[in-house]
Amino acid sequence: MKAALALADGRVFYGRALGASGETSGEVVFNTSMSGYQEILTDPSYRGEIVTMTYPLIGNYGINREDVESSRPHLAGFVVKEACETPSNWRSVMTLDAYLKENGIIGISGVDTRALVRHIRDKGAQAGVLSTIDLDADSLVAKAQAAPSIVGHDLVQEVTCLKPYPWTESLWSLEQGFGKAESAPRYKVVAYDFGIKRNILRNLVAKGCEVTVVPATTSAAEVLAMQPDGVFLSNGPGDPEPIVYAQESIRQLLGKVPLFGICLGHQLLSIALGGRTSKLKFGHRGGNQPVRRGEGHNVEITSQNHGFTVDADSLSDEAVVTHINLNDNTVEGLRHKTYPVFSVQYHPEASPGPHDASYLFGEFIKLMDEWKSQ
């Protein structure tokens, strides 16, 4: 079966249908990771996006039931050069095509992804329509032009949990699979779910945290009533500006409990501190983004997934920029001079991605220790 991907600026790509049949729309973006497609598929931060993989062969190690970042895929569509039909891995239980079908995700293979990515890089990320039922170029381009923008749209409400729940699963190992929480955790952490990835939760548990995940709309008063040692602000999809309820909760938590934010959580914290955000031309998505830590020569290779950035000039003197992206000098991390808070734009949980930044979970533990000793 044939499929087509049309961009709002009139560019159309044809290929073979992959996964479910039908039609979908979203912002067309690209990810440069060589592996980790299963984690990407199930990352809630990709809500509303049609993701293009730059690595040419996807699906070669199949799909398993463990390497997921949430209960199901969240992206709008999936674009690959070649989809492997005969995966080889002892943990694999199905093909990529079968997994996409099972979860109703529309995909396309056989696309010249190099040409598509170069086009996005030059023209910018934009709305697109992916279809297996309408292959007419003019019709698809018109639909893409009419598709809603993610700017100003609250996507967090579409991925957050409905009620609080405990998380006890720790990191995975070859010997025992996923570990369990300590019998007597040392820290009580409340984690806001703006679209949280499971490996973030696993890292917190591995550091001795008793974790309770709460919906994005949970008030600061409700969180403080749980008497946490620290509050985590999670990753999530889309534009941080319309998430005003979370910004207000964060403002009310400042100075009352240690805070640690990742990705969208970093952006929301920055806005709560008086900063502003803006949309990047094509975003940072992949497992190879170089970030400089501090003023020296310490460089971390990081996993990233965001289309918005914090404007450095908008931050007050009380907010100190701690990390900078070496590709475009955008803000990758900050801390506050007075409040016990810090955040990073990238993903230290390494799922997928390198482990250079895993020390940040230890920094959160240190911050909670310092707060408790006061």
Number of C-alpha atoms within 10 A of each C-alpha: 10 16 25 25 30 28 27 21 14 14 13 20 18 19 20 19 23 26 23 20 18 16 20 22 25 25 26 29 27 27 20 18 19 17 20 19 22 24 20 26 24 21 28 28 27 26 26 25 26 26 24 23 26 21 16 16 15 24 22 18 22 24 22 17 11 13 19 22 23 18 11 13 23 23 23 24 34 24 29 24 21 20 22 17 15 13 18 13 12 9 13 16 15 17 22 26 22 17 19 20 16 12 13 16 23 27 33 30 25 19 21 17 21 15 11 22 22 12 13 18 15 11 12 16 23 22 26 32 29 33 25 22 14 15 17 12 18 12 12 25 22 17 20 25 18 14 18 16 15 19 15 13 17 16 24 26 17 14 21 20 19 12 11 16 13 12 19 18 20 24 19 16 9 6 7 8 11 14 16 15 21 16 8 9 14 15 20 18 25 25 30 26 27 28 30 27 23 22 23 24 25 23 21 27 25 20 18 19 26 24 26 22 22 22 20 25 20 16 18 17 11 11 20 17 9 12 12 19 23 28 26 25 27 25 30 27 31 26 25 30 19 16 20 15 12 24 21 16 20 23 17 16 20 19 13 15 20 25 28 25 27 26 27 31 29 26 30 32 31 31 23 20 19 13 18 19 18 14 16 15 15 20 19 24 21 23 24 17 20 16 23 19 18 13 10 7 8 10 18 19 19 25 27 26 24 23 20 24 24 25 17 19 9 15 18 13 10 12 21 15 21 18 25 22 22 15 10 8 12 17 19 26 27 23 21 19 12 10 16 20 23 26 29 25 30 29 24 26 26 20 24 24 22 18 16 15 21 15 11 17 18 13 13 24 21 12 20 22 16 12 15 13 6 5
